[in-house]
Amino acid sequence: MLTVRDLRVTFPTDRGEFVAVRDVSFSLGRERLGIVGESGSGKSTTGRAIMGLLPPAARVQAAELSLGKTDLRGLAPRDYRHLRGKRMAMVLQDPRYALNPSISVGRQIAETHRMHLHSTRKAARLAALEMLEAVQIRDPQRVYDLYPHEVSGGMGQRAMIAMMLIADPEILIADEPTSALDVTVQLQILTILDDLVRSRGMGLILISHNLHLVASFCDRVLVMYAGRVVENCPARELSEARHPYTRGLLAALPSLTHRRAELPQLRRDPAWLTDEVAGT
Amino acid sequence: MIQLESLTVSYGSGAVRIDAARDVSIRVAEGEAFGLVGESGSGKSTVLRAIAGLIPEASGRIALAGETLGPKRTRALRKLVQMVFQDPYGSLHPEQTVDQILAEPVAIHRLGNADRRVAQALTEVGLGTEHRFRFPHQLSGGQRQRVAIARALILEPRILLLDEPTSALDVSVQAEILNLLTRLRRDHGLTMLMVSHDLAVIAHLCDQLAVMRGGEIVERTTADRLAVGETEHPYTAELLRSNEGFKRG
């Protein structure tokens, strides 16, 4: 569904160009793809580049960047707007910032439906209520009229997912969708996301810093470091990762079952910036 | 070293009364590291803040180094216990250099020798003289957290309160900070009380821990018991499961 080949994103700075993403290639089918990396690795920038959500100053280049038959390169902002929500959607980390604070949760979801499916007010309302039920909100009628500040983080994120999925997009990019939530709520949200994405036959990109989460949730994992993909492997094989960066990250995680007096610290090798990618 | 008896912190009264912490009792021996784990709103940070003297309304008994604390604290008591906060971006003054940030507590407590103390504190946390005259925005997240730890250490406290000290940091930086805390505890015989939502981080540093929920301690356990998956309260079991990642039903 989504093909990315040699994606490169640069930002102009006072000291010349800063390359945030370099030579990133992958394709996404009806599967769950995880992108992991630390802050500044370019994982979010990759997601935003696909969604056409980078600031105008950013320069996006790619040998190929397409969703189905649509070439996303150089797409006019207007065309991108029609695409977003309808064919590709994005869930962000914190629903408190991603939702409009002055419009009720339900109306925001209904609005997405009206805009992309040109439905009537009534049909949109019904669809929004149905969608709220699909994300397992017990009392959709009541929640429909609540404002974003009146709902909990977990419920806000469910509403966000409802809004993103209502127009039935082909792919969903979730950028740290559960990092702002409590650990026990995280798994509920991921279960909802997983069920919906599977039943609708969508492609999902999960962007996260949490290696365990990505390895346990996704089918395939890309590990990014300094703007490059350094590892590309099936999720269940992440524990046998080959790249020293991936291995270093895994080792640096404190473990409940395997307590160590000292955690191995990551030694960054300048060669990681130029080496060939493991597993591709 | 730290003794809490029936610590209760409540806000409001009557129908709108909320107990942020209810009847919390813990004991931490000298040189020990004790962990409080829980989710947002569980009261874990409230307990820490009450010990630090940031919540004057707390009821119950708080004793540090054998001395029961009253509403007013002497300078010596304040020097005894220092705190490191979660967000190294928010807890350092943006317009002060590292040098100023570290020299201020020395001046307040009239310890003297500021120059030597600042240099020593920086070395202690693995920072060099090149960082001394920088502003917080010129440092990475991990370096900032090291400055925050140096600021706490410079008063030579015996108790360190840690409020999610690594949750704003990347995994590789978290490992560095956890190693630093392990070393400081060993070298200085510091007593530590750490709060986190991350069970694995708590169990890494602390042998003894308590699980909090809704302002109360629901289970007291040890890192060893968690390692073999032993839990008493269903909530602890749930936290333990969450720690293992996603499972497809």
Contacts between the chains, C-beta under 8 A, distances in Angstrom:
chain1	res1	chain2	res2	distance
A	38	B	170	3.9
A	38	B	171	6.6
A	38	B	172	6.5
A	39	B	141	7.7
A	39	B	170	5.6
A	182	B	39	3.9
A	182	B	40	5.8
A	182	B	197	6.9
A	183	B	39	6.6
A	183	B	197	6.2
A	183	B	198	7.9
A	183	B	239	6.5
A	183	B	242	4.1
A	183	B	243	7.3
A	184	B	39	6.7
A	184	B	238	5.5
A	184	B	239	6.9
A	184	B	242	5.5
A	186	B	242	6.7
A	187	B	241	7.9
A	187	B	242	5.8
A	187	B	246	6.3
A	187	B	247	8.0
A	190	B	246	5.4
A	191	B	246	7.9
A	191	B	249	7.0
A	194	B	246	7.8
A	194	B	248	7.0
A	209	B	170	6.8
A	209	B	171	7.0
A	211	B	171	7.3
A	212	B	244	7.4
A	212	B	245	4.3
A	213	B	245	5.5
A	213	B	246	6.2
A	215	B	245	6.8
A	216	B	244	7.5
A	216	B	245	3.3
A	216	B	246	4.2
A	216	B	247	6.9
A	217	B	245	7.3
A	217	B	246	4.2
A	248	B	172	6.9
A	249	B	171	5.5
A	249	B	172	6.3
A	252	B	171	5.4
A	252	B	172	5.2
A	252	B	174	7.2
A	252	B	175	3.8
A	253	B	171	6.0
A	253	B	175	7.7
A	253	B	200	7.1
A	254	B	174	7.9
A	254	B	175	7.7
A	254	B	178	6.6
A	254	B	200	4.6
A	254	B	201	5.5
A	254	B	203	7.3
A	254	B	204	3.6
A	255	B	200	6.1
A	255	B	204	7.9
A	256	B	199	6.4
A	256	B	200	5.1
A	256	B	203	5.3
A	256	B	223	7.6
A	256	B	226	5.5
A	256	B	227	5.6
A	256	B	240	7.6
A	256	B	243	6.4
A	257	B	227	5.2
A	257	B	228	8.0
A	259	B	203	6.9
A	259	B	204	6.6
A	259	B	223	6.4
A	259	B	227	6.5
A	260	B	204	8.0
A	261	B	182	6.9
A	262	B	179	5.4
A	262	B	182	6.5
A	263	B	175	4.0
A	263	B	178	5.9
A	263	B	179	5.7
A	263	B	204	7.4
A	264	B	175	7.2
A	265	B	172	7.1
A	265	B	175	5.5
A	265	B	176	5.6
A	265	B	179	6.7
A	266	B	172	4.0
A	266	B	175	7.1
